[in-house]
Amino acid sequence: MTMNNTIKITLSILLFLCLADMPYAYLIIYGALALLFQSFFKIALGRELWNVVDVLVGIGLIVSVFVDKKGGEDVKFNCTKNH
């Protein structure tokens, strides 16, 4: 599989995930990240600062997979699905 096809499949999966039942804040956060990382307008931060931003956003995205926050409850780690 070529890199181009991998990117297309990944993006299509992400677009279908938008249909999932997620809080409105997720859409705002991921929309802001899309604007930050896409080249609609240039944000000149310098190479070192972009590296820091990349690492922080990457860590944040990984953490968001395992953390489940509902309403005013405490943060729970979502390693096992008990519904």
C-alpha positions in Angstrom: 0.0 0.0 0.0 1.4 3.4 -0.9 1.7 6.3 1.5 -0.9 8.2 -0.5 -3.5 5.4 0.0 -2.6 5.1 3.7 -3.3 8.8 4.2 -6.6 8.6 2.3 -7.8 5.7 4.4 -6.7 7.3 7.6 -8.5 10.6 6.7 -11.7 8.8 5.7 -11.7 6.9 9.0 -11.2 10.2 10.9 -14.1 11.8 8.9 -16.4 8.9 9.8 -15.4 9.2 13.5 -16.9 12.7 13.3 -20.3 11.0 13.2 -19.7 9.3 16.6 -21.3 10.6 19.7 -18.6 13.0 21.1 -18.9 16.2 23.2 -18.8 19.4 21.3 -15.5 20.4 22.9 -13.8 17.6 20.9 -14.8 19.2 17.7 -13.5 22.6 18.8 -10.2 21.2 20.0 -9.5 19.0 16.9 -10.7 21.9 14.6 -8.1 24.2 16.3 -5.4 21.6 15.9 -6.3 21.2 12.2 -6.0 24.9 11.7 -2.7 25.0 13.5 -1.1 22.2 11.5 -2.6 22.9 8.0 -1.1 25.5 5.7 -4.2 27.7 5.4 -2.0 30.5 6.9 1.6 30.4 8.1 2.4 30.3 11.8 6.1 31.0 12.1 7.2 29.5 15.4 10.7 28.4 14.6 11.9 24.8 14.3 12.6 24.2 18.0 9.2 25.5 19.1 7.4 23.5 16.4 9.2 20.4 17.7 7.9 21.1 21.2 4.4 21.8 19.9 4.5 18.5 17.9 5.6 16.5 21.0 3.0 18.1 23.3 0.1 17.6 20.8 1.2 14.0 20.2 1.3 13.3 23.9 -2.1 15.0 24.4 -3.7 12.9 21.6 -2.3 9.7 23.1 -3.5 10.6 26.6 -7.0 11.5 25.2 -7.3 7.9 24.0 -7.0 6.6 27.5 -8.7 9.3 29.6 -12.5 9.4 29.8 -14.0 12.6 31.4 -17.8 12.7 31.7 -19.5 15.8 33.0 -18.3 16.9 36.4 -17.0 13.4 37.4 -13.3 12.7 38.1 -11.1 11.7 35.3 -11.1 7.9 34.7 -8.6 5.9 32.6 -10.5 4.1 29.9 -8.3 1.0 29.5 -11.2 -1.4 29.8 -14.7 -0.9 28.4 -17.3 -1.7 31.0 -20.7 -0.6 29.6 
